[in-house]
Protein backbone atom coordinates (compact mmCIF):
# COMPACT_ATOMS: atom_id res chain seq x y z
CA UNK A 1 0.00 0.00 0.00
CA UNK A 2 1.37 3.38 -0.93
CA UNK A 3 2.12 5.78 1.96
CA UNK A 4 -0.43 8.50 2.53
CA UNK A 5 0.60 12.05 3.21
CA UNK A 6 -1.71 14.77 4.50
CA UNK A 7 -2.96 16.65 1.46
CA UNK A 8 -4.49 19.49 3.44
CA UNK A 9 -3.43 21.50 6.47
CA UNK A 10 -5.51 21.33 9.64
CA UNK A 11 -7.74 24.32 10.20
CA UNK A 12 -8.77 26.22 13.32
CA UNK A 13 -12.37 26.18 12.11
CA UNK A 14 -14.34 23.08 11.20
CA UNK A 15 -16.24 22.70 7.95
CA UNK A 16 -19.34 22.18 10.09
CA UNK A 17 -19.17 25.62 11.69
CA UNK A 18 -18.44 27.42 8.45
CA UNK A 19 -21.42 25.75 6.79
CA UNK A 20 -23.73 26.38 9.75
CA UNK A 21 -22.89 30.08 9.89
CA UNK A 22 -23.40 30.48 6.14
CA UNK A 23 -26.72 28.65 6.35
CA UNK A 24 -27.76 30.81 9.28
CA UNK A 25 -27.17 34.08 7.48
CA UNK A 26 -26.10 37.34 9.08
CA UNK A 27 -26.67 36.52 12.74
CA UNK A 28 -24.36 38.70 14.83
CA UNK A 29 -22.53 37.36 17.84
CA UNK A 30 -24.09 38.22 21.16
CA UNK A 31 -22.44 41.22 22.79
CA UNK A 32 -19.75 40.50 25.38
CA UNK A 33 -20.53 41.07 29.02
CA UNK A 34 -19.94 44.62 30.25
CA UNK A 35 -20.26 45.51 33.92
CA UNK A 36 -21.95 43.53 36.67
CA UNK A 37 -24.69 40.98 36.08
CA UNK A 38 -26.74 39.07 38.66
CA UNK A 39 -28.48 35.76 38.02
CA UNK A 40 -29.79 32.67 39.74
CA UNK A 41 -27.56 30.45 37.56
CA UNK A 42 -24.44 31.27 35.57
CA UNK A 43 -23.29 28.80 32.91
CA UNK A 44 -19.79 28.90 31.49
CA UNK A 45 -19.51 27.34 28.03
CA UNK A 46 -21.72 27.72 24.96
CA UNK A 47 -21.39 24.20 23.59
CA UNK A 48 -23.82 21.31 23.82
CA UNK A 49 -23.50 20.71 27.57
CA UNK A 50 -23.93 24.35 28.55
CA UNK A 51 -26.80 24.97 26.16
CA UNK A 52 -28.70 21.79 27.08
CA UNK A 53 -28.31 22.77 30.75
CA UNK A 54 -29.67 26.26 30.12
CA UNK A 55 -32.67 24.93 28.17
CA UNK A 56 -33.40 22.27 30.78
CA UNK A 57 -33.31 24.76 33.63
CA UNK A 58 -35.66 27.15 31.81
CA UNK A 59 -37.98 24.26 30.98
CA UNK A 60 -38.16 23.05 34.58
CA UNK A 61 -38.12 26.49 36.23
CA UNK A 62 -39.17 29.17 33.71
CA UNK A 63 -38.76 31.91 36.31
CA UNK A 64 -35.05 31.24 36.90
CA UNK A 65 -32.67 33.91 35.65
CA UNK A 66 -29.96 32.13 33.67
CA UNK A 67 -26.82 33.74 32.23
CA UNK A 68 -24.54 31.90 29.80
CA UNK A 69 -21.10 33.10 28.73
CA UNK A 70 -19.02 31.69 25.88
CA UNK A 71 -15.35 32.49 25.26
CA UNK A 72 -15.85 32.70 21.48
CA UNK A 73 -19.18 31.96 19.78
CA UNK A 74 -21.58 29.12 20.48
CA UNK A 75 -20.54 26.00 18.59
CA UNK A 76 -16.95 27.08 17.98
CA UNK A 77 -15.46 24.45 20.30
CA UNK A 78 -15.80 20.68 20.42
CA UNK A 79 -19.55 20.88 19.80
CA UNK A 80 -18.92 22.22 16.31
CA UNK A 81 -15.94 19.99 15.56
CA UNK A 82 -17.11 16.45 16.32
CA UNK A 83 -18.26 13.81 13.85
CA UNK A 84 -21.96 14.33 14.50
CA UNK A 85 -22.59 10.68 15.33
CA UNK A 86 -25.29 10.38 17.97
CA UNK A 87 -25.59 7.18 20.00
CA UNK A 88 -25.89 6.12 23.60
CA UNK A 89 -24.14 3.41 25.58
CA UNK A 90 -25.44 0.11 24.21
CA UNK A 91 -22.24 -0.05 22.16
CA UNK A 92 -20.13 0.54 25.30
CA UNK A 93 -21.51 -2.20 27.54
CA UNK A 94 -18.13 -3.89 27.98
CA UNK A 95 -16.50 -0.71 29.28
CA UNK A 96 -19.57 0.18 31.34
CA UNK A 97 -19.81 -3.20 33.05
CA UNK A 98 -16.14 -3.04 34.05
CA UNK A 99 -16.61 0.42 35.54
CA UNK A 100 -20.14 0.24 36.94
CA UNK A 101 -21.27 -3.37 37.14
CA UNK A 102 -24.37 -4.83 35.50
CA UNK A 103 -26.99 -2.51 37.01
CA UNK A 104 -24.91 0.62 36.44
CA UNK A 105 -24.20 -0.32 32.82
CA UNK A 106 -27.88 -0.86 32.11
CA UNK A 107 -28.76 2.40 33.85
CA UNK A 108 -26.54 4.52 31.63
CA UNK A 109 -27.63 2.60 28.53
CA UNK A 110 -31.24 3.44 29.31
CA UNK A 111 -30.22 7.07 29.91
CA UNK A 112 -28.69 7.09 26.44
CA UNK A 113 -32.09 6.09 25.06
CA UNK A 114 -33.74 8.95 26.97
CA UNK A 115 -31.18 11.30 25.44
CA UNK A 116 -31.83 10.02 21.91
CA UNK A 117 -35.53 10.70 22.50
CA UNK A 118 -34.78 14.20 23.76
CA UNK A 119 -32.52 15.15 20.88
CA UNK A 120 -35.00 13.69 18.38
CA UNK A 121 -37.77 15.81 19.89
CA UNK A 122 -35.63 18.93 19.72
CA UNK A 123 -34.73 18.19 16.10
CA UNK A 124 -38.40 17.90 15.16
CA UNK A 125 -39.44 21.06 17.02
CA UNK A 126 -36.57 23.53 16.51
CA UNK A 127 -37.81 24.68 13.08
CA UNK A 128 -34.35 24.17 11.57
CA UNK A 129 -32.86 21.45 9.40
CA UNK A 130 -30.06 20.11 11.57
CA UNK A 131 -29.56 17.06 9.33
CA UNK A 132 -30.99 14.64 11.89
CA UNK A 133 -30.92 11.19 10.28
CA UNK A 134 -31.79 7.97 12.14
CA UNK A 135 -29.94 5.30 10.20
CA UNK A 136 -28.26 3.40 13.01
CA UNK A 137 -24.55 2.78 13.51
CA UNK A 138 -22.60 0.06 11.70
CA UNK A 139 -19.36 -1.07 13.32
CA UNK A 140 -17.29 -3.14 10.91
CA UNK A 141 -14.36 -5.48 11.33
CA UNK A 142 -11.63 -4.96 8.75
CA UNK A 143 -9.13 -7.58 9.99
CA UNK A 144 -9.38 -11.02 11.54
CA UNK A 145 -8.28 -9.64 14.92
CA UNK A 146 -11.04 -7.05 14.82
CA UNK A 147 -13.54 -9.73 13.85
CA UNK A 148 -12.71 -11.65 17.03
CA UNK A 149 -14.06 -8.73 19.10
CA UNK A 150 -17.58 -9.29 17.76
CA UNK A 151 -18.06 -12.39 19.93
CA UNK A 152 -17.16 -10.42 23.08
CA UNK A 153 -19.67 -7.70 22.22
CA UNK A 154 -22.45 -10.20 21.70
CA UNK A 155 -21.55 -12.05 24.91
CA UNK A 156 -21.95 -8.83 26.91
CA UNK A 157 -25.25 -8.13 25.15
CA UNK A 158 -26.61 -11.59 25.99
CA UNK A 159 -25.48 -11.39 29.61
CA UNK A 160 -27.31 -8.08 30.01
CA UNK A 161 -30.38 -9.01 28.01
CA UNK A 162 -29.53 -6.33 25.44
CA UNK A 163 -29.75 -8.44 22.26
CA UNK A 164 -32.45 -6.14 20.84
CA UNK A 165 -29.96 -3.28 20.74
CA UNK A 166 -27.29 -4.90 18.54
CA UNK A 167 -27.24 -7.37 15.68
CA UNK A 168 -24.39 -9.23 13.99
CA UNK A 169 -24.30 -8.66 10.22
CA UNK A 170 -22.60 -11.08 7.88
CA UNK A 171 -19.97 -9.83 5.48
CA UNK A 172 -22.58 -9.96 2.72
CA UNK A 173 -25.02 -7.89 4.77
CA UNK A 174 -22.32 -5.35 5.52
CA UNK A 175 -21.39 -5.10 1.84
CA UNK A 176 -25.06 -4.56 0.99
CA UNK A 177 -24.97 -1.40 3.09
CA UNK A 178 -21.57 -0.12 1.95
CA UNK A 179 -19.19 -1.94 -0.38
CA UNK A 180 -15.54 -1.99 0.62
CA UNK A 181 -12.92 -4.66 -0.06
CA UNK A 182 -11.78 -4.56 3.57
CA UNK A 183 -15.18 -4.81 5.30
CA UNK A 184 -15.88 -8.15 6.98
CA UNK A 185 -18.64 -8.92 9.46
CA UNK A 186 -20.12 -6.11 11.49
CA UNK A 187 -22.31 -5.05 14.38
CA UNK A 188 -25.37 -2.92 13.79
CA UNK A 189 -26.83 -0.66 16.47
CA UNK A 190 -30.28 0.50 15.32
CA UNK A 191 -30.73 3.24 17.92
CA UNK A 192 -28.05 5.57 16.55
CA UNK A 193 -28.35 8.67 14.39
CA UNK A 194 -26.27 11.38 12.76
CA UNK A 195 -26.62 15.15 12.95
CA UNK A 196 -24.96 18.32 11.71
CA UNK A 197 -23.24 19.19 15.01
CA UNK A 198 -22.68 22.90 14.40
CA UNK A 199 -26.23 23.41 13.13
CA UNK A 200 -27.42 21.65 16.29
CA UNK A 201 -25.29 23.95 18.45
CA UNK A 202 -26.58 27.03 16.69
CA UNK A 203 -30.19 25.82 16.98
CA UNK A 204 -29.67 25.27 20.71
CA UNK A 205 -28.22 28.78 20.95
CA UNK A 206 -31.33 30.30 19.38
CA UNK A 207 -33.62 28.19 21.53
CA UNK A 208 -31.81 29.38 24.67
CA UNK A 209 -32.21 33.02 23.61
CA UNK A 210 -35.89 32.43 22.85
CA UNK A 211 -36.37 30.94 26.34
CA UNK A 212 -34.93 34.06 27.97
CA UNK A 213 -31.35 32.96 28.66
CA UNK A 214 -29.03 35.97 28.78
CA UNK A 215 -26.21 35.09 26.38
CA UNK A 216 -22.83 36.82 26.21
CA UNK A 217 -20.35 35.64 23.57
CA UNK A 218 -16.67 36.52 23.26
CA UNK A 219 -16.68 36.51 27.06
CA UNK A 220 -14.12 34.12 28.57
CA UNK A 221 -14.18 33.35 32.27
CA UNK A 222 -11.06 34.60 34.04
CA UNK A 223 -11.85 33.16 37.46
CA UNK A 224 -14.67 31.85 39.61
CA UNK A 225 -14.97 32.47 43.34
CA UNK A 226 -16.99 29.70 45.06
CA UNK A 227 -18.60 31.97 47.62
CA UNK A 228 -22.21 32.45 48.61
CA UNK A 229 -23.05 33.77 46.08
CA UNK A 230 -20.43 32.76 43.52
CA UNK A 231 -18.59 35.40 41.51
CA UNK A 232 -17.30 34.96 37.97
CA UNK A 233 -14.83 37.46 36.59
CA UNK A 234 -14.64 38.17 32.87
CA UNK A 235 -12.40 40.65 31.00
CA UNK A 236 -14.91 43.48 31.28
CA UNK A 237 -17.52 42.24 33.67
CA UNK A 238 -18.61 40.32 36.76
CA UNK A 239 -21.39 37.78 37.25
CA UNK A 240 -22.87 37.23 40.70
CA UNK A 241 -24.87 33.99 40.84
CA UNK A 242 -26.17 31.54 43.41
CA UNK A 243 -25.31 28.54 41.17
CA UNK A 244 -22.52 28.06 38.63
CA UNK A 245 -22.22 25.42 35.92
CA UNK A 246 -18.85 24.82 34.27
CA UNK A 247 -19.31 23.28 30.83
CA UNK A 248 -15.97 23.99 29.17
CA UNK A 249 -15.07 20.47 28.04
CA UNK A 250 -11.32 19.68 28.01
CA UNK A 251 -10.46 23.03 29.63
CA UNK A 252 -11.86 21.68 32.90
CA UNK A 253 -8.67 19.64 33.26
CA UNK A 254 -7.15 22.86 34.65
CA UNK A 255 -9.11 22.45 37.87
CA UNK A 256 -7.36 20.57 40.67
CA UNK A 257 -10.55 18.68 41.59
CA UNK A 258 -10.83 17.28 38.07
CA UNK A 259 -7.24 16.91 36.87
CA UNK A 260 -6.55 13.53 38.56
CA UNK A 261 -9.49 11.92 36.75
CA UNK A 262 -8.98 13.13 33.17
CA UNK A 263 -6.36 12.70 30.48
CA UNK A 264 -6.19 14.80 27.32
CA UNK A 265 -6.09 13.07 23.96
CA UNK A 266 -6.95 14.43 20.53
CA UNK A 267 -9.03 13.44 17.54
CA UNK A 268 -8.73 14.55 13.91
CA UNK A 269 -11.10 14.46 10.98
CA UNK A 270 -11.10 15.08 7.25
CA UNK A 271 -14.12 16.10 5.19
CA UNK A 272 -14.29 15.36 1.47
CA UNK A 273 -15.79 17.39 -1.31
CA UNK A 274 -19.22 16.14 -2.45
CA UNK A 275 -19.04 12.71 -4.10
CA UNK A 276 -22.63 11.49 -4.64
CA UNK A 277 -21.77 9.38 -7.69
CA UNK A 278 -18.98 7.55 -5.91
CA UNK A 279 -21.24 6.91 -2.90
CA UNK A 280 -23.92 5.49 -5.19
CA UNK A 281 -21.35 3.22 -6.83
CA UNK A 282 -20.37 1.95 -3.37
CA UNK A 283 -23.99 1.19 -2.58
CA UNK A 284 -23.92 3.47 0.45
CA UNK A 285 -27.52 4.61 0.22
CA UNK A 286 -28.56 4.59 3.87
CA UNK A 287 -27.98 7.14 6.61
CA UNK A 288 -26.01 4.89 8.96
CA UNK A 289 -22.86 6.08 10.62
CA UNK A 290 -19.88 3.73 10.49
CA UNK A 291 -16.82 2.89 12.53
CA UNK A 292 -14.21 0.15 12.63
CA UNK A 293 -13.16 -1.99 15.58
CA UNK A 294 -9.73 -0.54 16.24
CA UNK A 295 -8.84 0.80 19.66
CA UNK A 296 -8.01 4.15 18.01
CA UNK A 297 -11.03 3.75 15.84
CA UNK A 298 -11.96 5.34 12.54
CA UNK A 299 -15.44 6.87 12.68
CA UNK A 300 -17.17 8.03 9.55
CA UNK A 301 -20.48 9.19 8.13
CA UNK A 302 -21.82 10.89 5.05
CA UNK A 303 -23.73 14.15 4.72
CA UNK A 304 -26.95 14.94 2.82
CA UNK A 305 -24.91 16.76 0.16
CA UNK A 306 -22.75 13.69 -0.51
CA UNK A 307 -19.61 14.41 1.50
CA UNK A 308 -17.88 11.91 3.76
CA UNK A 309 -16.32 12.75 7.11
CA UNK A 310 -13.60 10.38 8.33
CA UNK A 311 -12.23 10.75 11.83
CA UNK A 312 -9.37 9.09 13.66
CA UNK A 313 -9.09 8.99 17.43
CA UNK A 314 -5.33 8.51 17.19
CA UNK A 315 -4.18 12.07 17.84
CA UNK A 316 -1.36 13.00 20.20
CA UNK A 317 -1.66 12.94 23.98
CA UNK A 318 -1.82 16.20 25.90
CA UNK A 319 0.53 17.08 28.76
CA UNK A 320 -1.05 18.06 32.04
CA UNK A 321 -3.92 20.49 31.66
CA UNK A 322 -2.82 22.28 28.48
CA UNK A 323 -5.93 21.73 26.35
CA UNK A 324 -4.84 24.52 23.99
CA UNK A 325 -1.52 22.91 23.02
CA UNK A 326 -1.00 23.26 19.29
CA UNK A 327 -0.27 19.59 18.69
CA UNK A 328 -3.80 18.79 19.86
CA UNK A 329 -5.28 20.87 17.03
CA UNK A 330 -2.64 21.06 14.28
CA UNK A 331 -0.92 17.68 13.99
CA UNK A 332 -0.31 16.85 10.33
CA UNK A 333 0.55 13.22 11.05
CA UNK A 334 -2.88 12.72 12.62
CA UNK A 335 -4.55 14.33 9.62
CA UNK A 336 -2.54 11.93 7.49
CA UNK A 337 -3.86 8.94 9.45
CA UNK A 338 -7.44 10.15 9.04
CA UNK A 339 -6.95 10.54 5.31
CA UNK A 340 -5.22 7.16 5.06
CA UNK A 341 -8.21 5.63 6.83
CA UNK A 342 -10.55 7.26 4.34
CA UNK A 343 -8.65 5.94 1.31
CA UNK A 344 -8.19 2.44 2.75
CA UNK A 345 -11.67 1.90 4.13
CA UNK A 346 -13.49 3.59 1.25
CA UNK A 347 -11.28 3.15 -1.81
CA UNK A 348 -14.15 4.29 -4.01
CA UNK A 349 -13.29 7.78 -2.73
CA UNK A 350 -9.62 7.40 -3.64
CA UNK A 351 -9.58 10.38 -6.00
CA UNK A 352 -12.08 12.59 -4.18
CA UNK A 353 -10.31 15.69 -2.84
CA UNK A 354 -10.55 16.86 0.74
CA UNK A 355 -12.39 20.05 1.55
CA UNK A 356 -11.15 20.56 5.11
CA UNK A 357 -9.30 18.93 7.98
CA UNK A 358 -9.32 19.83 11.66
CA UNK A 359 -8.66 18.46 15.12
CA UNK A 360 -9.21 19.12 18.78
CA UNK A 361 -8.64 17.98 22.33
CA UNK A 362 -10.88 15.36 23.92
CA UNK A 363 -11.19 14.84 27.68
CA UNK A 364 -10.91 11.13 28.38
CA UNK A 365 -11.88 10.08 31.88
CA UNK A 366 -9.98 7.45 33.83
CA UNK A 367 -12.79 4.91 33.32
CA UNK A 368 -13.77 6.25 29.88
CA UNK A 369 -17.21 7.42 31.02
CA UNK A 370 -18.29 11.03 31.64
CA UNK A 371 -18.95 12.39 35.10
CA UNK A 372 -21.21 15.18 36.31
CA UNK A 373 -20.53 16.46 39.81
CA UNK A 374 -20.75 19.30 42.30
CA UNK A 375 -17.47 20.55 43.75
CA UNK A 376 -17.66 19.77 47.50
CA UNK A 377 -18.77 22.60 49.78
CA UNK A 378 -19.68 24.82 46.82
CA UNK A 379 -22.54 25.47 44.43
CA UNK A 380 -20.30 24.92 41.40
CA UNK A 381 -21.32 22.03 39.16
CA UNK A 382 -19.52 20.61 36.15
CA UNK A 383 -19.58 18.03 33.37
CA UNK A 384 -16.40 16.38 32.17
CA UNK A 385 -14.81 13.28 30.63
CA UNK A 386 -16.96 12.94 27.51
CA UNK A 387 -14.22 10.84 25.91
CA UNK A 388 -15.12 11.82 22.37
CA UNK A 389 -18.67 10.53 22.81
CA UNK A 390 -20.35 13.80 23.37
CA UNK A 391 -23.52 14.48 21.38
CA UNK A 392 -25.74 12.05 23.23
CA UNK A 393 -23.86 12.36 26.53
CA UNK A 394 -24.13 16.16 26.60
CA UNK A 395 -27.91 15.91 26.60
CA UNK A 396 -27.61 13.66 29.65
CA UNK A 397 -25.18 16.17 31.15
CA UNK A 398 -27.69 18.99 30.69
CA UNK A 399 -30.37 17.02 32.51
CA UNK A 400 -28.02 15.91 35.30
CA UNK A 401 -26.54 19.36 35.82
CA UNK A 402 -30.00 20.91 35.99
CA UNK A 403 -30.96 18.38 38.67
CA UNK A 404 -27.79 19.16 40.62
CA UNK A 405 -28.46 22.90 40.38
CA UNK A 406 -32.05 22.44 41.56
CA UNK A 407 -31.15 19.90 44.27
CA UNK A 408 -33.51 17.39 42.70
CA UNK A 409 -33.02 13.69 43.41
CA UNK A 410 -34.46 12.18 40.25
CA UNK A 411 -33.70 9.67 37.51
CA UNK A 412 -30.89 11.90 36.24
CA UNK A 413 -29.05 12.89 39.42
CA UNK A 414 -29.05 9.29 40.65
CA UNK A 415 -27.28 7.95 37.54
CA UNK A 416 -23.75 6.58 37.96
CA UNK A 417 -22.55 9.58 35.93
CA UNK A 418 -23.27 11.64 39.06
CA UNK A 419 -22.83 9.18 41.90
CA UNK A 420 -19.88 6.86 41.21
CA UNK A 421 -16.45 7.21 42.77
CA UNK A 422 -13.87 8.25 40.22
CA UNK A 423 -10.60 6.37 39.66
CA UNK A 424 -7.42 8.41 39.50
CA UNK A 425 -4.69 8.55 36.89
CA UNK A 426 -0.95 8.81 37.62
CA UNK A 427 0.41 12.34 38.06
CA UNK A 428 2.58 14.09 35.47
CA UNK A 429 5.03 13.46 33.96
CA UNK A 430 4.22 9.74 34.37
CA UNK A 431 0.75 10.15 32.86
CA UNK A 432 1.97 11.79 29.64
CA UNK A 433 4.98 9.50 29.26
CA UNK A 434 3.02 6.33 29.88
CA UNK A 435 0.09 7.34 27.69
CA UNK A 436 2.39 8.37 24.84
CA UNK A 437 4.35 5.11 24.92
CA UNK A 438 1.18 3.00 25.07
CA UNK A 439 -0.42 5.05 22.28
CA UNK A 440 2.58 4.48 20.02
CA UNK A 441 2.54 0.75 20.78
CA UNK A 442 -1.17 0.39 20.05
CA UNK A 443 -0.81 2.34 16.80
CA UNK A 444 2.06 0.09 15.73
CA UNK A 445 0.02 -3.03 16.50
CA UNK A 446 -3.09 -1.81 14.72
CA UNK A 447 -1.22 -0.64 11.66
CA UNK A 448 0.61 -3.97 11.45
CA UNK A 449 -2.69 -5.81 11.80
CA UNK A 450 -4.17 -3.86 8.91
CA UNK A 451 -1.20 -4.84 6.74
CA UNK A 452 -1.46 -8.50 7.85
CA UNK A 453 1.93 -8.28 9.55
CA UNK A 454 3.18 -9.16 13.03
CA UNK A 455 3.79 -6.11 15.18
CA UNK A 456 7.16 -5.93 16.98
CA UNK A 457 7.19 -7.96 20.19
CA UNK A 458 7.89 -4.89 22.31
CA UNK A 459 4.92 -3.03 20.83
CA UNK A 460 2.65 -6.02 21.52
CA UNK A 461 3.86 -6.22 25.12
CA UNK A 462 3.42 -2.49 25.80
CA UNK A 463 -0.02 -2.44 24.16
CA UNK A 464 -1.20 -5.03 26.70
CA UNK A 465 -0.09 -3.01 29.72
CA UNK A 466 -3.36 -1.10 30.34
CA UNK A 467 -5.36 -4.33 30.66
CA UNK A 468 -2.66 -5.98 32.79
CA UNK A 469 -2.56 -2.96 35.12
CA UNK A 470 -6.35 -2.76 35.34
CA UNK A 471 -6.54 0.58 33.51
CA UNK A 472 -9.47 1.39 31.23
CA UNK A 473 -7.76 4.07 29.14
CA UNK A 474 -6.02 2.37 26.26
CA UNK A 475 -8.33 -0.66 26.09
CA UNK A 476 -11.43 -1.31 24.06
N, C-alpha and C positions, 0 to 999 in steps of 0.2 A: 504493500500500500504506500502510495506516495505521501511524503510528509505534508502536513497542512501548516500554513503560516497565516496569521491573522491578516485578513485583507482590508480591515477597517479599524480605525482607532476607537477605543472606548470613549464614550461621551458622558458629560456631566448630566445630560438630560435624556430621559428615555424617549423612545418613539411614542410610547403610550401618552405621556404628558403633552408632548407637542401636538399630537392628533386631537386629544381631548380639548386643549385650549383653542385650537382652530375650529373645532366643531362647536364649541361654546360661543364663539364670537367675542365681541369686545366687552368682556366682563372685567372690570378693574379689580385689582387686589384690594382687600379691605385695608383701611387706613391703619397704620401702626398705633399702638397705645401711646397716648400723651397724658401725663398727669396721673392722678390717683383714681382708682376704680374700686368699688366695693361690690361684692357678690356673695351669694351663698356658696357657690362652687366655682373654683377656677380650674380649668383643664389646660394642661401644657402639652401641645402636640396636635397638629391638624391632619393626622393621617386617619386610617380606619379606626384604630382603637379609641382615639380621642373623640372622633365624630360620632361613633356608635354610642359612646358613653354620654355625650351631650344629648343626643336624640332620645336615648333611653330615660335619662333623668327628666327631660321635659315631657316625655310621654307619661311617666309615672307621677310626676309632681309638676304640673304645668306652671304653678306659681313660683317655682324656684328661679332665682336669678343665676344664670350660668354664663360665665365668661370663658372664652377659648382663645388662647394665643398660639400662633404658629411662627416659627423662626423664619420661614420663607413664605411659600404659598401652599395652601392645602393640596395634598397630592404630590408634592415635589420630592418627598422622601421615599421610603420603602414601599409605601402604598401605591405609588405611581410607577414603581420599577419592577414589581414582581411579575411572575408569569401569568397571573390571572386564572390559575387553576383553583377551583373551589371544592374542597372535600373535607369531610370530618375525619374521624379517627378509626373507622372500621379497617382502614388499610394499615393502621399502626398498632394493631392489637398485640403483636409480639412485644414491642417496646413498652406498651402500656401495662401489660400483665407483669413484666419484670419490675416496673416502677411502682405499680399501684395494686397489684393483685387482681383477681378475677372481678370482684365487685367494682373496684375503682375503674378498671378498664372499660367495663360495660357502661358505667356512669358517664364517662367522658365521650364514649361512642354515641350514646343517646343524646348528649348535649350537642354533639356535632350535627345530629339530625335536626335538633331544634334550631340550630344556627342556619342550616340550609333552608329550612322553612322561613326563617326570618328574612334572610337575604332575598329569597325568591319573592316574598311579599313586597319587600321594598322595591325590587326590580319591576314588579308589575304596577306599582302605585306611584313611582317617582316621576312619571310623565317624561322620561328620557330613555333613549335607546342606549343601554349600557352593555349591549352585546351579551346578555345573559342567555346561555345555551346549555340545556341539560342533556348532555350526550354521554354521561358517565366518564369513567377513567379506565384506560386500558394500560396495564403494566406488563411489558413484554420481556421475555428472556431472549438474550441475543447470543448467549454462549451456553455450553453444557453446565458450567458451574452456576450460572444464574438460574438455569432451569431447575436445578436441585432445590432452590429456595422455595419453589412453588409448593412442594409438599409440606414444608414447615408452616407456610401461611395457611394452608387449608387445615392443618392439624389444629392450629390455634382457633380457627373459625369453628371447627366442629366442637372443640372443648368448651367454647363459650356459647354454643348454640347460635352462631352468627352466619350460618351457611347461606341465608337469604341475601346477605350483603356482599357476597363475592362469588364469582363463578370461574372455573378453569375453562379456558378456551383452547382448543386444539390449534396446532400450527395452521391448519387450513382455515379455521374460523378467524384467527388473527389476520391472515393474509386477505380474507374477504373484507376486512375493515380497512386495512392499509397494507399494500404490498411492499415488502422490503426483503431483499435476499438474506438479511441477517435475523429477521424475526422468527422466533420459534413459538413455543406455547406461551400463553399469557394468562393474566388474571384480570377479570373485568369487575369493576365496582360501579354498579348502576346509579348510585346516589350522587355522583359527582357532577360538576358543571364547570363551565368556563365563563369568564366575564372580562370586560375591558376594565382593568383595575383603575386607571386614571379617570375614566368617565364615572366609575362608581364613586371614587373619592370626591369628584367635583359635584356629583349629584347629592352626596351626603352633606357636602358643604352648603349647598343651596337649601337643603331640607333643614339644616340646623339654623340657618338665618331665618327661614320662614317660621320656625318654631319659636323665635325670639332669643336665640343664643347670641350674645354679643361677641363678635368675631374680630380679632385684631391680627392681621398678617404682618410679615416682616417685623416680628416682635419676639426676639429670642429671650428666654429666661436667663437672667444673670445669676440669680440665687433664689432660694426659698428658705424662709425662716419658719420652722415648725412650731410657731407659738399658738396662742388662743386669742385672736384668730391668727391664721397663717398670713405671711407676707411674701409676695413674689416681686422681686425687682426685675425691671426690664431696662433697656438703654434710656428710655425717656419717660418711664412711668412706674407705677406701683399698684399692685393688686392686693387688696385686703379681703380675705375669704375665710369662711369657717372651714371649708373642705377643699382639698387640693388633689387633683388627679394628675399623675405624671405618665404620659403616654408618648414617650420619645424614643421608643424602640431601642436600638443598640446603644444609644447615648446613655441609657440608664446604667450601663456598666461602670460609669464614673462614680456611682454612689457606693459607699463602703458597705451598705447593707446588702447590696445586690452583687457586687463584684465577685465574691467567692463562689457564686452559683452559676455564673455565665461565662462562656468563652466566645470570642469574636471570630467568626469565619467570614467567608465572602462567597458570593454567587454571581455568575456572569451569564449574560444572554446575548444572542444575536437575533435580529429580525430581518427576514428576507424582504425583497421586493415582491409585489403580487405575482403569483404563479398558478392561476386557476387551471390552466391546461395541464400542467405537470401534476397537480393534485388529482385531477380527474383521471389521468393516465395511471396513477398509483392506486386508484380505487378508493381514495380517502374522501368519502362523501358524507360521512357522519360528523357530528360535533364533539366526539369524544376527545378528551385530553389524553396524552400518552406519556409514558415514562419507561425507563428500563429498570433492571434490577441490580444495578451497581450500588455500592455504598455511596460513592459520590455520583449520584444518579444524573442522567440526562432527563429533563422534563421538557415536553414540547406540546404545542397545540397550534391550531390554525386560527385564522381570523375570518370574519365574514367577507372581507375583500381579497381573500386568497393568499395572504401572507402566512409564513410559518415562523413561530418563535421557538428557538432551541436554547435551553438553559443548561448550565453545568454547575453543580454544587461543589466544584473542585477548587475554588479560589483560595488564595493565601489565607493564612491564619493571622489574626490581629494580635498585637502585643499589648497586654494590660487592658486599659480602658480607652485606647485611642481609636475610637470608631471612625474618625475622619482621616486616618492614615491613607495616603494616596494609593498604596498597593491594594487596598480593599476596594478601590473604585476604578483604577486605571492600570490593570495588569494585563499586558498584551498576551502573555502566555495563556492566561485563563480564557481570554477571548478566542485564542487559537484552538483551545480544547473544545469550546462550545461550537465553533465552526466545524472542527473535525468531526464532532458528534453528529452535526447536521448532515454532512456529506456522507458519512459512513452509514448512519441509520436510515437516511432517506436519499439514496443515490439518485433518485429521479429528480432531485433538486440540485444536482451537481453543478450545473452551470448558472443557476439562479443567483444573481448578485445580492449582497447584503445591503440593507438600507441603513441599519444602525446597530451599534453594539454598546452595551453599558454594563455596569456592575455596581455592587453595593455590599455593605456589611450586613451580616445576619447574626442575631444574638441567639446562640445555641445554649440551652440550659444543660446543667450537669446530667439530668436524666432525659433530656431531649423532649420535654413537655413544657408548655408555658406555665407561668405561675402569676397569680393575681393576689396581691397582699396589701395590708396596711402596715406602714412602718410603726413599730411598737411605740406606744406613748405619744402618738401624734394623730392628726387627722389627714395624713398624707397617704394616698393610695397609689398603686402603680400596677402596670402590666408589663411583663418581660418574658424573654425566653421563647419567642415564637418559633425559632428554629427553622425559618424559611417556610413555614406552614401557616401563613398569616391570614388569608382572606376569611376563611371560616372561623378561625380561632379568635380573630379580632372582634367578631360579632359576640362571641361568648365573653370576651374580655369586657366589652361594653356593658353587657348585662351584669356580669359579676362586679365590676367596679361600681355600677350604679347601686347595687345591693349593699356593697361595703359603705358607700357614701351615706346611704339612707339607713344604715344599721338594720337591714332586713335579713332575717334568717330564712332563706327560701331555697328553691331548687338550684339557684345559681350560686349563692354564697356558700352552700354546703358541698359543692363539687370539690374533688381532689385538687383542682387547679388552685383553689383558695385555701385548702385545709392541710395539705400534706406537708411533711417536713422535707426540707430541701437538702440534697446531698451537696457536698462542697468539692471544689476542684483544687488542685495544688496551687500554691502561690507562684507568682512570677519570680524568676525567669523560668522555673521548671514547667509551668503550664505551656508557655509558648514553645519552648524547646521540645518538650515531649509531643505536643500536638503537631508541630511541624515535621518531626521525624516520622511519626505515625502516618501523617497525611502523605508524605512522600512514599512511604512503603506501600500504603494501600493503592496509591495511583500506579505505582510500578506493577503491582500484582494485577490490577484490573486491566491495565493496558496490555500486559503480557497475555492475560486470559483472552482478550479480544483478538489477539494475533495468533491464538492457539499455540502459545509458547509457555515454557515454565519460567516463572518469575525467579529471580535470584533467591537463594535460600535465606539470606539475611532479611530481605524484604518480606518474605513469607513469615518469618519468625516475628519481626517487629509488628507486622499487620495484625497478628493474633494477640498482641499484648493487651489491648483494651478489654477483650473478653476474659483473658486470663486474670487480669487485675480487678475484674468486676465493674469496669467502667462502662457507661452506656454511650458516651461520645466516641465515635469511631467504630461503632458496630451497627449492623442493620438487621 
